[in-house]
Amino acid sequence: MTDPAVAAAARAAAHPIQRIGSVWMLHPEQFEASTKAGYEHPYAGYLAGRAGLLGDTSATVVDAVLGILGPGLAAKFWPLAVRPHGARGGAELYFAQAADWGRSRFADAPGTARFVELGEKVLAGAPTTGLPLFAVQVTLPRASDAPGRALQVAVLLRELRFGLHLAAMTAVGLPMLEAHLLNQGAEYARMLGWSEPFPPADGYQERKRAAEDLTDAREAEIWAKALPVAEAEELAALATALYEPLRAEDPLLSP
């Protein structure tokens, strides 16, 4: 049985790690970096970054593996994603851009080296079976400096939990659109390409809780194999501290 203290630490870290990655991915500076790199739309850079290491594949496969996009969005942007730098080249570029953004935000942040050290213990011990996006992304070379590497480690920890959660959603029968509506609302669903009228989602609250519980439990097992209680709690505290100065830039918290 997983130590309850480790489980609590993994659960406490989930939100700040998820938001650190999202703030970067949705930030105007990253959108500008994508367009400056030759992408016709920031979503093309995003798709190349997250799915590029899947290689020479189809939009159907990308859509199935990523899962979050509305109907037709992957088909629209995947051809644009592979055009400027190729599939793998786009993924490597996106990961390097993550390090650049991390340097711009974490250069003076305390604890980045320790966050990297502890986060990489989790990454090194994490499974890859059934987690295709995490499995390929965790192989990318990481920056040598702590601020840049810290953002990359946060992105990889986020991808690990995303894969676990996607599997849990599938297991409990929670549709993606309803999950978006319950988690972050209609505006977020529209941003990801879903079209109105939206179905009622309240009936999926129980399945949402079940998926979250499954995700928490599996992630806690992974953390427990990699970290003792004290280090798990330290990693959670460091993740929270890294996210705190980014809160003002978080699009989900903007008025």
C-alpha positions in Angstrom: 0.0 0.0 0.0 1.3 3.5 -0.9 2.3 5.6 2.1 -0.5 8.1 2.6 2.0 10.9 3.0 3.5 10.2 -0.4 0.1 10.0 -1.9 -0.8 13.4 -0.4 2.4 14.9 -1.7 1.8 13.7 -5.2 -1.7 15.0 -5.1 -0.6 18.3 -3.8 2.0 18.6 -6.6 -0.4 17.7 -9.4 -2.1 21.1 -9.8 1.0 23.3 -9.8 2.9 21.0 -12.2 -0.1 20.9 -14.5 -0.4 24.7 -14.4 3.3 25.4 -14.9 3.2 23.5 -18.2 -0.1 25.1 -19.3 1.1 28.6 -18.5 4.1 28.1 -20.8 2.2 26.3 -23.5 -0.6 28.9 -23.7 1.6 32.0 -23.1 1.7 34.7 -25.8 5.5 34.5 -25.8 5.4 30.8 -26.7 2.8 31.4 -29.4 5.1 34.1 -30.8 8.1 31.7 -30.6 6.1 29.2 -32.6 5.2 31.6 -35.3 8.8 33.0 -35.5 10.0 29.4 -35.9 7.9 29.1 -39.1 4.6 27.7 -37.9 1.5 29.1 -39.6 -0.4 28.8 -36.3 0.7 28.3 -32.7 -1.4 25.2 -32.5 0.8 23.7 -35.2 3.9 24.3 -33.0 2.1 22.8 -30.0 1.1 19.7 -31.9 4.6 19.2 -33.2 5.9 19.7 -29.7 3.7 17.2 -28.0 3.2 14.6 -30.7 6.2 15.1 -33.1 8.1 12.2 -31.6 5.3 9.8 -32.8 7.0 10.3 -36.1 5.6 10.0 -39.6 2.1 9.3 -38.6 -1.4 10.5 -39.4 -3.6 13.1 -37.7 -5.9 10.3 -36.7 -3.2 8.7 -34.6 -2.2 12.1 -33.2 -5.8 12.8 -32.2 -6.2 9.3 -30.6 -3.0 9.6 -28.6 -3.5 13.2 -27.5 -7.2 13.0 -27.0 -8.0 16.6 -26.0 -8.8 18.2 -29.3 -12.2 18.8 -30.8 -13.2 17.0 -34.0 -11.2 18.0 -37.0 -8.6 20.1 -35.2 -5.8 17.6 -35.5 -6.6 17.0 -39.1 -6.4 20.8 -39.7 -3.1 21.5 -37.8 -1.1 18.3 -38.0 0.0 18.8 -41.7 1.1 22.4 -40.6 2.9 20.9 -37.6 5.2 18.7 -39.6 5.9 21.1 -42.5 8.5 23.6 -41.0 10.9 21.3 -39.1 9.6 17.7 -39.6 8.0 15.7 -36.8 11.0 15.0 -34.6 12.6 18.4 -35.3 9.4 20.1 -34.2 9.4 18.2 -30.9 13.0 18.9 -30.2 12.5 22.6 -31.0 9.5 22.8 -28.7 11.4 21.2 -25.8 14.2 23.6 -26.3 11.7 26.5 -26.3 10.5 25.2 -23.0 14.0 25.6 -21.6 14.2 29.1 -23.0 11.0 30.1 -21.3 12.1 28.4 -18.1 15.2 30.5 -18.0 13.1 33.7 -18.5 11.0 32.8 -15.4 13.1 30.7 -13.1 16.5 32.3 -13.4 16.4 33.7 -9.9 14.0 31.1 -8.4 15.4 29.2 -5.5 15.3 25.4 -5.5 15.3 24.8 -9.3 18.3 22.4 -9.1 16.6 20.4 -6.3 13.3 20.3 -8.2 15.2 18.9 -11.1 17.0 16.3 -9.0 13.8 15.1 -7.3 11.6 15.3 -10.4 14.1 13.3 -12.4 14.0 10.5 -9.8 10.3 10.2 -10.5 10.8 10.4 -14.2 13.5 7.7 -14.1 11.3 5.3 -12.3 8.1 5.9 -14.2 6.6 3.3 -16.5 6.2 4.0 -20.2 3.8 1.2 -21.2 0.5 2.6 -22.3 1.9 6.2 -22.0 3.1 6.9 -25.6 3.5 10.7 -25.3 5.5 10.4 -22.0 7.5 7.5 -23.4 8.8 9.4 -26.3 9.2 12.8 -24.7 11.2 11.6 -21.7 13.9 10.5 -24.2 14.5 14.1 -25.3 17.8 15.6 -24.2 17.4 18.1 -21.4 19.0 21.5 -20.8 22.2 21.6 -18.7 21.2 24.7 -16.7 18.8 24.3 -13.7 16.2 27.0 -14.7 15.7 25.7 -18.2 15.8 22.1 -17.1 13.3 22.8 -14.3 10.6 23.8 -16.9 11.4 20.7 -19.0 11.1 18.4 -15.9 7.8 20.0 -15.0 6.5 19.4 -18.6 7.6 15.8 -18.4 6.0 15.2 -15.0 2.8 16.9 -16.4 2.9 14.5 -19.4 3.3 11.5 -17.1 0.2 12.5 -15.2 -1.7 13.3 -18.4 -1.1 9.9 -19.7 -2.2 8.3 -16.5 -5.3 10.4 -16.4 -6.2 9.7 -20.0 -6.1 6.0 -19.3 -8.2 6.5 -16.2 -10.8 8.5 -18.2 -11.0 5.7 -20.7 -11.4 3.1 -18.0 -14.3 4.8 -16.3 -16.0 6.0 -19.5 -15.5 9.8 -19.1 -15.7 11.5 -22.5 -13.2 14.2 -23.2 -15.7 17.0 -24.0 -17.6 16.4 -20.8 -14.3 16.4 -18.9 -13.3 19.7 -20.4 -16.7 21.2 -19.4 -16.5 19.9 -15.9 -12.8 20.9 -15.4 -12.4 24.3 -17.1 -15.7 25.2 -18.7 -17.1 26.0 -22.1 -14.6 28.6 -23.1 -11.7 26.1 -22.7 -13.6 23.5 -24.7 -14.2 26.1 -27.5 -10.4 27.0 -27.4 -9.6 23.3 -28.1 -11.9 23.1 -31.1 -15.1 21.8 -29.6 -18.3 23.3 -31.1 -21.6 24.2 -29.4 -24.2 23.2 -28.5 -22.5 21.5 -25.6 -24.1 18.5 -23.9 -25.0 18.6 -20.2 -22.0 17.3 -18.3 -23.2 17.2 -14.7 -24.2 13.6 -15.0 -20.5 12.7 -15.4 -19.4 14.1 -12.0 -19.1 10.7 -10.4 -17.0 9.4 -13.3 -14.8 12.5 -13.1 -14.1 11.8 -9.4 -13.4 8.1 -10.2 -10.9 9.0 -12.9 -9.2 11.5 -10.6 -9.0 8.9 -7.9 -7.5 6.3 -10.2 -5.0 8.9 -11.5 -4.0 10.0 -8.0 -3.6 6.4 -6.9 -1.4 5.3 -9.8 0.8 8.5 -9.7 1.3 8.0 -5.9 2.5 4.5 -6.6 5.1 5.8 -9.0 6.2 8.5 -6.6 6.5 6.0 -3.8 8.8 3.8 -5.7 11.1 6.8 -6.5 11.0 9.0 -3.4 10.8 8.6 0.4 8.2 10.6 2.2 10.4 13.6 3.0 11.6 13.9 -0.6 8.0 13.5 -2.0 6.9 16.3 0.3 9.8 18.5 -0.7 9.1 18.0 -4.4 5.5 19.0 -3.9 6.6 22.1 -2.0 9.1 23.0 -4.7 6.5 22.6 -7.4 4.1 24.9 -5.5 6.8 27.5 -5.1 7.7 27.4 -8.8 4.1 27.9 -9.8 3.3 30.7 -7.4 5.0 33.6 -9.3 3.4 32.3 -12.5 -0.1 32.6 -11.1 -0.5 36.1 -12.4 0.2 34.8 -15.9 -2.1 31.9 -15.8 -4.8 32.3 -18.4 -7.3 30.2 -16.4 -7.0 32.7 -13.6 -7.3 35.8 -15.7 -10.4 37.9 -15.2 
